[in-house]
Every structure is written in C-alpha cells, then in structure tokens.
C-alpha cells in the first residue's frame, strides 16, 4: 500500500465533498420559486465565489433573469456568461476588492422587494469584500490586517475588527437592500458561525465596537490612528453599530449553509475505511497555535503507538479547524506546513508516523502549495540534506523544509474552501 498516496487521496476526497459544482444544484431555488421574483441578482465573495457563480449559471432556469458580480482571490477565477467575476487581494485586501465591494453594495441598494439577492459566500470573503468606512483609508485597513494576521489572532477575532471597519460586512450588505436575500454559504470557520464566515455580510452581528477595541489590545496590535479613532467613535455611539440579532432587516434574509468542514472530514474517513484502515475524526473545530496543536497530535499518536489507546494501529486520525501562526521569522510557510514541521519534531520518537496537512483551498498561506506530508523517515532525510528542522521552524520556514524533501502537496487553487485538513496515519 502506497501510504503517501493514500493520504493524498483522502485530502482529494475532502476537497471533492465541498466542490460547489457538485453541491450547489440541489441548493438553488426552483423555477417555481423564482417565478415570484422580477429578477435575481447574484453577488458574492470568497475563494469559492467563481465556482459557485458558474454552478448557478449552469443550473439556472433559462427563462429566469440573472446577472451579478462576485469577487474571488487572484488565480481562483473562472469565466462566466452572466455573472461578472473579479479577482482581488487575499489575505491582505487591495483596491480591486474595494472597487468590487463598492459595486456590489451599490447594486444591492438598487434592488427592491420584487427582486432576489442571491449571495454566494465562502472563506476568504473578509479580505476580498473589503469596503472600509470613509474615515479609514485602504492603506490603513491593509496595515491593521497585516498586523492581525502576524499576531496569531484567530480568524473570528480578526473578523470582529474587520466588521467594524466595513460598510458591507457584519450584516450591512443585507441591510443595504430591499430585496429578499438568500445567502448560500461554504463554511471555513470552526463552528460554522455564519456571522464569522467572510465577516457575515448577510448575517446579524453579535459583536460590538468595544469588542473590536478589546481584541486589538488582546493581540498586541497598535492600529493606525484612523482605525483607532473610528472604533472609539463607535464605542461612544457616534457611528452606527452593525445590525444585531433580532433586527427586522433579517426577517427577509435566509443564510443557508451548503458545505462545511465536517462533511469533508467524513468523506476522507471513507477513503481510509475503504482501504481497510480504521479512521476516526477528532473534530472539525480544533484550533490554536499550529505548534501547540502539533504537540497535542503527537501526544495522541504516541499513546496509540505505545499503548493502543484510545485506538489500536493501524489507524487514521483526522481533524479539521484553522490553526494560527504567530510570525516571528522571515521564512516561507503557511499554518499547515508549520503544523507538520512541528509534528515531525514532536513525534520524532513515534514509529510508523505518517501525516498530511493541507488547506482545502489549495493554498497554504500565500505559497504555491496546499500543504505537505511527513513520512517516518522525514527527519532522517532532512539530516542527510543538512537541514535543521528547529532552526527552520523558528524562522517560520516550513516551506523550505518540505520543498527540499520533495514533500510539498501542490494542487493549485481548488475553488472551494472548508478550512484545513489534517490526518495522522499510525501504521
């Protein structure tokens, strides 16, 4: 049995389970339902936005009017006939995303109660749908975003800040339109909280300006003056809060989750069971600093190897959830690669340990790989190449480690995003 290929196959199954082209058709309104509306206008943002838009076009009733605009990450675009696809910056926002978000907000405001606003929301939308309030220049939004990403803050915390600097996120897209709103959502966050996914443009926001201020302090981020001033004005009640749960605007809004990490983990589990290997899912909400999560995973693998507890080998242990990385070095490498390099070191005493970690969007951080894999002889091969795993990890340079070994996992953009996929195979 080719164990490395088995790991790769399990990741492919996890991605396929969240493919919008496969899962979208059953989620779309029927022709009879669409007859109640004058027209449908599609908007969207996220790494899956283009594939979701194409799925809509492919399965849309020919007699039903359709148009729209979605924004996705550079390199994640697809051509569509009736829905315009714009590409923009991620994870740091840029002016292309700002312009697209302004057009999306304006188009939503032009709809009325006879129209349907179909919002296609997926992970990455927080950056791609960046439309800062007038008091905050895009340069300052970029600066605070970079600082939050480097701080190790979880995505939910980052998005609380983003929502309170935005004219379109935190439920404000839904607030801006008079149309009925159907938001189809691909989740990339632990717990599948629709208010956190892409910063919840169509969802009520339970967080406050004070929360945003407190989170910047918690993560040691000193924001630009424009950001600090705007948030403090919000705390004092001088600018409007985001719409909250129970707000009447959401009576005409339906947020519908169509793909989530758990379904992808279950699809991967089937791959191992089909190969005759027991597979267990630890959970889809395992988060934390990548190095710390690796230590816990190594401890579980060690218990399995030494004591056949809580599972007897061979076993595949699967988990999902987005880790964070506190950036202290100058190297290359996303959170999945960093998790694996830390796991290789923490589990150096565990015989027969294989593992793969990869981002289901196909991009680990900002590199060209989805993730990487480790084999029982990864550290042996590294020593033969004079690689220093500890030094590379301290420099946040896991990419260099796995690139030298030839163990990067490259898929290219998958055009979906249901968080990170991790699996340990103890043989």
Secondary structure as GFF3:
##gff-version 3
##sequence-region A 1 427
A	DSSP	alpha_helix	3	16	.	.	.	ID=ss1
A	DSSP	alpha_helix	20	23	.	.	.	ID=ss2
A	DSSP	three_ten_helix	25	27	.	.	.	ID=ss3
A	DSSP	alpha_helix	31	34	.	.	.	ID=ss4
A	DSSP	beta_strand	39	45	.	.	.	ID=ss5
A	DSSP	alpha_helix	49	58	.	.	.	ID=ss6
A	DSSP	beta_strand	66	73	.	.	.	ID=ss7
A	DSSP	beta_strand	83	88	.	.	.	ID=ss8
A	DSSP	alpha_helix	95	109	.	.	.	ID=ss9
A	DSSP	beta_strand	115	122	.	.	.	ID=ss10
A	DSSP	alpha_helix	125	128	.	.	.	ID=ss11
A	DSSP	alpha_helix	138	151	.	.	.	ID=ss12
A	DSSP	alpha_helix	155	163	.	.	.	ID=ss13
A	DSSP	alpha_helix	172	176	.	.	.	ID=ss14
A	DSSP	beta_strand	180	186	.	.	.	ID=ss15
A	DSSP	three_ten_helix	197	199	.	.	.	ID=ss16
A	DSSP	alpha_helix	209	218	.	.	.	ID=ss17
A	DSSP	alpha_helix	225	235	.	.	.	ID=ss18
A	DSSP	three_ten_helix	248	252	.	.	.	ID=ss19
A	DSSP	beta_strand	253	259	.	.	.	ID=ss20
A	DSSP	alpha_helix	261	274	.	.	.	ID=ss21
A	DSSP	beta_strand	278	283	.	.	.	ID=ss22
A	DSSP	beta_strand	288	289	.	.	.	ID=ss23
A	DSSP	alpha_helix	290	307	.	.	.	ID=ss24
A	DSSP	beta_strand	315	320	.	.	.	ID=ss25
A	DSSP	beta_strand	323	324	.	.	.	ID=ss26
A	DSSP	alpha_helix	335	346	.	.	.	ID=ss27
A	DSSP	beta_strand	353	359	.	.	.	ID=ss28
A	DSSP	beta_strand	371	374	.	.	.	ID=ss29
A	DSSP	alpha_helix	378	384	.	.	.	ID=ss30
A	DSSP	alpha_helix	389	394	.	.	.	ID=ss31
A	DSSP	alpha_helix	398	405	.	.	.	ID=ss32
A	DSSP	beta_strand	408	409	.	.	.	ID=ss33
A	DSSP	beta_strand	420	426	.	.	.	ID=ss34
###
